[in-house]
Amino acid sequence: IKEYISIDKEVMSGQPVFKGTRVAVESLFWHLEKGISLDQFLEDFPTVTKEQAIAVLEIAGKILTSKDIEKIYASAA
């Protein structure tokens, strides 16, 4: 995760961003939720690489399909 995502209180108030950028990870999911393609997201945020975006999507998928999802879900309550 740390290879692709950075969390630093000095950058975007500690919001998770794509490593080496000031682009919030949340913006990728916002774009996709609105039906905006990954390619358009990458055009909108040229400092994010396709490798980074795909890796973050894969990480999210692994988290949501892991056997520990119930622990993550319970801790968010």
Order of alpha helices (4+ residues) and beta strands (2+ residues): beta-beta-alpha-alpha-alpha-alpha
